[in-house]
Amino acid sequence: MNKTTILTSILLLFSTVLMGQSDSPDFMRSIGKIYVVVAVIIAIFLGIVLFLIYLDRKLTKLENQIKDND
């Protein structure tokens, strides 16, 4: 299979899933849970960003050690 076929299949799958959602898009907002969902998403995003910053600093330190040893 080529990439176009795979991408088209994935997009069709997602569109089918999105069509199956409830008629009321404000359901989560009406029961106040949307704020919990947003908070969890922000926490996950911040965790990933902080981990990437930590990893970048550690890699930079290792690269500098390799340069110094050469």
C-alpha positions as CSV (number, residue, x, y, z in Angstrom):
1,M,0.0,0.0,0.0
2,N,1.2,3.5,-0.6
3,K,1.1,6.4,1.8
4,T,-1.9,8.1,0.2
5,T,-4.1,5.0,0.6
6,I,-3.1,4.7,4.3
7,L,-3.6,8.4,5.0
8,T,-7.0,8.4,3.3
9,S,-8.1,5.3,5.3
10,I,-7.1,6.9,8.6
11,L,-8.9,10.2,7.7
12,L,-12.0,8.3,6.8
13,L,-11.9,6.4,10.1
14,F,-11.5,9.6,12.1
15,S,-14.4,11.3,10.2
16,T,-16.6,8.3,10.9
17,V,-15.7,8.4,14.6
18,L,-16.4,12.2,14.8
19,M,-19.8,11.7,13.1
20,G,-20.8,9.3,15.9
21,Q,-20.6,11.9,18.7
22,S,-23.6,13.1,20.5
23,D,-25.9,15.9,19.2
24,S,-25.1,18.2,22.1
25,P,-21.5,19.5,21.8
26,D,-22.0,21.5,25.0
27,F,-22.6,18.4,27.1
28,M,-19.1,18.5,28.8
29,R,-19.4,22.2,29.4
30,S,-22.9,21.9,30.9
31,I,-21.8,19.4,33.6
32,G,-18.5,21.4,34.3
33,K,-16.2,18.6,33.3
34,I,-14.7,20.4,30.3
35,Y,-12.4,22.3,32.7
36,V,-11.1,19.0,34.1
37,V,-10.4,17.8,30.5
38,V,-8.6,21.0,29.6
39,A,-6.6,20.9,32.8
40,V,-5.5,17.3,32.2
41,I,-4.5,18.2,28.6
42,I,-2.5,21.2,29.7
43,A,-0.8,19.2,32.4
44,I,0.2,16.5,29.9
45,F,1.5,19.1,27.4
46,L,3.5,20.9,30.1
47,G,5.0,17.5,31.2
48,I,6.1,16.7,27.7
49,V,7.6,20.2,27.2
50,L,9.5,20.0,30.5
51,F,10.7,16.5,29.7
52,L,12.0,17.7,26.3
53,I,13.8,20.6,27.8
54,Y,15.4,18.3,30.4
55,L,16.4,15.9,27.6
56,D,17.9,18.7,25.5
57,R,20.0,20.0,28.3
58,K,21.3,16.5,29.1
59,L,22.1,15.8,25.5
60,T,23.9,19.2,25.2
61,K,26.0,18.3,28.2
62,L,26.9,14.9,26.8
63,E,27.8,16.5,23.4
64,N,30.1,18.9,25.2
65,Q,31.8,16.1,27.1
66,I,32.3,14.2,23.8
67,K,33.9,17.4,22.2
68,D,36.1,17.9,25.3
69,N,37.4,14.3,25.2
70,D,38.4,14.5,21.5
